[in-house]
Amino acid sequence: MRLQQTSNLVENLKQKEFAEFLLKIGDGTYTINPGIENVITLPSNMVITKGILTNLIDFVYPNLAENCGNANYMVNKAILTPKNVNVDIVSNMIMERIPGEFVLYSSTDSIDLPENTTIEQPELYSPEFLRSLKISELPPGELKLKLGVPIILL
C-alpha cells in the first residue's frame, strides 16, 4: 500500500490516521475485543453498514463497466479478503460486471512421457475432478479471465 501526500490537508490527515491504524494492527497494539481472540472492531468510517457484497464492490469500483479499460482506475483500487474462497467469489462478481466474454484456461491434465516408451498414462482421476480441487498450496485448476481484466502474478 502506498499513501501519497497531497495538497489537501484534510486528506493528508486521513491518510496519516489510516497509516497509524495499520501500524497499530501490524504491531499488535490495536485494541482486541475482550473474550474473542484476535478480533478487532473497525472504526465506523471503515465499515459499510449495508452488509451486501455488491455494495462493497460498487463503493470500491464505482462505474466499473465504463472504467475497466483504464489501467490507472484499476490499479489504485483493491478488495482484500482473508481467504482464497472469498477471493474467488469477489473476483467472479467483479468480472461479471465487466463487458466481454469469459475465457477459461484449464491446467495441464496429462504428463509428458518419453517418445520411445510404450507406457500409457493411467487415468486414476478424471481431469474434471482434478481441476475441481481447491488446494491452498496449488494454483486453481481453471483460470477464468476476460480481455482487459488486470491480474496479479506472484
C-alpha positions in Angstrom: 0.0 0.0 0.0 1.3 3.4 -0.9 0.0 6.6 0.7 0.7 9.9 -1.1 0.9 13.3 0.3 -1.5 15.8 -1.4 -2.1 19.5 -1.2 -5.3 18.7 0.7 -4.6 19.0 4.4 -7.8 17.0 5.4 -6.8 14.2 3.0 -3.3 14.1 4.4 -4.6 13.9 7.9 -6.9 11.0 6.9 -4.0 9.1 5.3 -1.8 9.7 8.4 -4.5 8.3 10.7 -5.1 5.3 8.4 -1.3 4.6 8.3 -1.1 4.8 12.1 -4.2 2.4 12.3 -2.5 -0.1 10.1 0.8 0.1 12.1 -1.1 -0.5 15.4 -2.7 -3.6 13.9 0.6 -4.8 12.5 2.4 -4.2 15.8 -0.3 -5.9 17.8 -1.1 -2.7 19.8 -4.6 -2.1 18.5 -7.3 -3.0 21.0 -8.6 -6.6 20.6 -12.2 -7.4 21.5 -12.3 -8.9 25.0 -13.1 -12.5 25.2 -12.6 -13.1 21.5 -9.1 -14.0 20.4 -7.6 -11.9 17.5 -10.8 -10.0 16.7 -10.9 -6.2 16.4 -13.7 -3.7 15.9 -13.1 -1.5 12.9 -13.7 2.3 13.1 -17.1 3.2 11.8 -15.7 5.2 8.8 -14.1 1.9 7.5 -17.3 -0.1 7.6 -20.1 -0.3 5.1 -23.2 -0.6 7.1 -25.2 -2.4 4.4 -23.8 -5.9 4.6 -24.2 -6.8 0.9 -21.0 -7.6 -1.1 -22.3 -5.9 -4.2 -22.4 -2.6 -2.2 -18.7 -3.0 -1.3 -17.9 -3.6 -5.0 -19.8 -0.6 -6.0 -18.1 1.5 -3.4 -14.6 0.4 -4.3 -15.2 0.3 -8.1 -17.8 3.0 -9.0 -18.7 2.9 -12.7 -16.7 -0.2 -13.2 -18.0 -1.1 -16.6 -17.1 2.3 -18.0 -13.7 2.4 -16.4 -12.5 -1.2 -16.6 -10.2 -0.4 -19.6 -8.4 2.4 -17.6 -5.3 0.8 -16.0 -4.9 3.7 -13.5 -8.5 3.2 -12.3 -8.0 -0.5 -11.7 -4.5 -0.4 -10.1 -5.5 2.2 -7.5 -8.3 0.0 -6.0 -8.4 -3.3 -4.2 -10.7 -5.5 -2.1 -8.7 -7.7 0.3 -10.1 -10.9 1.7 -8.7 -13.3 4.3 -9.4 -16.5 2.4 -9.0 -17.7 -1.2 -12.6 -18.8 -1.4 -13.6 -15.2 -0.8 -11.2 -14.0 -3.4 -12.8 -16.3 -6.0 -16.3 -15.1 -5.1 -15.3 -11.4 -5.2 -13.3 -11.9 -8.4 -16.2 -13.6 -10.2 -18.7 -10.9 -9.1 -16.4 -8.2 -10.4 -15.7 -9.9 -13.7 -19.4 -10.5 -14.2 -19.8 -6.6 -14.4 -17.0 -6.2 -16.9 -18.1 -6.4 -20.6 -16.9 -9.2 -22.7 -16.8 -13.0 -22.8 -15.1 -15.2 -20.3 -12.1 -17.3 -21.5 -11.4 -20.4 -19.5 -7.8 -21.6 -19.2 -7.5 -25.2 -17.8 -4.5 -26.6 -16.2 -2.4 -29.3 -17.8 -4.1 -32.7 -17.3 -1.5 -35.0 -18.6 2.2 -35.8 -18.2 4.9 -35.9 -20.8 6.3 -39.3 -21.4 9.4 -40.1 -23.3 8.8 -40.6 -27.0 10.4 -44.0 -27.1 8.1 -45.5 -24.5 5.0 -47.6 -24.9 3.8 -46.9 -21.4 0.3 -45.4 -21.3 -0.6 -42.7 -18.8 -3.0 -44.2 -16.2 -6.1 -42.1 -15.5 -6.8 -42.6 -11.9 -8.8 -39.4 -11.6 -10.6 -37.5 -14.3 -9.2 -34.2 -15.4 -12.5 -32.5 -14.4 -12.2 -33.9 -10.9 -8.6 -32.8 -10.5 -9.5 -29.3 -11.8 -12.3 -29.0 -9.2 -10.0 -29.5 -6.3 -9.2 -26.3 -4.3 -5.8 -26.9 -2.6 -4.4 -23.8 -0.9 -0.8 -24.6 -1.9 -1.6 -25.1 -5.6 -2.9 -22.7 -8.2 -6.5 -23.3 -9.3 -7.2 -26.0 -11.9 -9.1 -23.5 -14.0 -8.5 -19.8 -14.6 -11.4 -17.7 -15.8 -10.5 -14.3 -17.3 -11.8 -11.6 -19.6 -9.9 -9.5 -22.0 -8.6 -6.4 -20.2 -9.1 -7.7 -16.7 -5.9 -7.0 -14.6 -4.2 -9.9 -13.0 -1.5 -10.1 -10.3 1.3 -12.6 -10.8 3.3 -13.6 -7.7 
